[in-house]
Amino acid sequence: MDMGLNVRPADILVPNWMIGKPAAFDLTVVSQLNSTTLQLNEAGARSGSAAGKAEVRKHNANDAKCTELGWVFIPLVVETYGCWGVEAQGSISRLAARLALQLQCSKSKAITSIYQRLNLTLVHCNARALLPVLGFSIQWARAENVVS
């Protein structure tokens, strides 16, 4: 989706997301512990503030291009400890409502399932990033290789 400008406003493009418009989802994980974020957040005192700042930064970088293409831009930002940005929470809620209708379950059950899966994936990725730094080698077991 380069369009000749090295601009990639979406990791995921979802057709017909809102009022017939496609949504350009940009996935971002931010650490509330990096030096820039700590200074901006007064020592990271408020959960979600790093995600909020990343949402603003992503909008500044991508809104114009998405508007030009007729897309709705939605940053899906999560902090490394699992706090989701406001826009991500709204989009996950909207997705859960659609999932609940399709699976014929409650919206709360759908939203819980989505967050559990997303947060498990985040923990897995954090572990993959941290273990080598701590001197551990990574060898993930595959289901077919596990002996019960």
N, C-alpha and C positions, 0 to 999 in steps of 0.2 A: 504494500500500500504506500510505496515511497512517493509516487506522483512526481518524481524528479526533483524533490526538494529536501530529501533526508528528513521529512516530517512524517511521523507515524503517530497520528492522534489516537489510535486504538489498538489494544491488544486483542479485543474481541468486538466484533461488529454484530449486533443483534437486530435483524429486520423487524419492523412493526413493534417496537418497544413501547412507544408512547404516541397516541393519536396518529398512528400510521407512519411515524418517523422512526428511522433506525437509531439505535443507541450505540455510541462508540464508548466502550468501557476500557479504561486505562487502569491496569492493576499496578499498585505500588505498595511496597513494604518500606516503612520508615522506622528508624531507631530513635527513640526518645533519649538515647544516651550519647549520641554524638555531640561533639563540642559545640557546634553551631546551634543545635536544637536545645541543648542545655542552657546556653546563654539566652536564647530567645524565650525559653519557657521558665525562666527563673528557677533553674535547677530541676527542671522537669516536674514541677510540683503538680501540674494538672493533667490527669489522664485524658488523652484525646487531643491535646493541643498540638502535638507534632503532626497528627493526622489532619487536623484542620488546616494547618499551615501548608501541608503538602497538597491538600485539595485546592487551595487558592493558587499555589504555584502551578499546578497542572491546568487549571482553568486559564490562567494567564498565557500559558504556552499553547493551548489547544482549542480554545473556544472559537477563535476566528476561522480556523481551517474547517472545523466541524460545521459551523454555521454556513460557510460557503458550500459545503457538500450536502447541506440539508439534514445533518445528523444532530442528535442531542448528545452532548459530551457529558460523560459521567465518570468521575474518578472513583475507583474502588480502592481506598487507602486503608491499610491496616498497620498498626504499630507492632513492633516485634513481640511485645508481650500480649498481643491479642485484642487491643482496643481498636474497633472499627470506626472509620470516619462517619460523619453524619450522613453524607450522600450514599456511602456504601450501605449503611443501615437501612436507609429508605429503599434502595434498590433490592436489597436482600429481602426486605419485607414484601415488596411488590412481586418478586420472583416466588416467594413462599406462597403468596395468595394464588398465583397461577398453578403452582405445584400441588397445593391442597385441593384445588378443583379437579385437577387431572387424576390425582391419586385417591380422591374422595376421603380425605382425612382433614383434621382441623388445621387451621393456619398455624397455630402455635406448635403443633407437632412438626409441620413442614419447616418452620423457621428454626426450630431446635435442631432438626436433622441437618439443615444447611450449615448452621454455625458449628455444629460438632465436626462435620466433615472438613470445613474450612480451617478451623482451629487445629485439628489433628494434622492437617497438611502443613500449617504454619510451624507447629512444634517439630515435625519431621524435618522441614527445611532448616529451621534454626539449629537442630542437632547436627545436620550434615555440614553446616557452616562452622560450627563451634568445635566439634570433635577433633578435626585435624589440627586446629590451632592449639588444642590442649595436648597434642601428641598421640592421639588415638587414631588407629586406622579404621576405616569404615568398611564394613562388610555386611550389607543388608541381606537378611535371609529372605529367600523367596518361598512362597507357600508350598511349592512342590518339593523344596529341600528340607522342610522342617519335619523332624521325626517326632511323632506324638507318643 
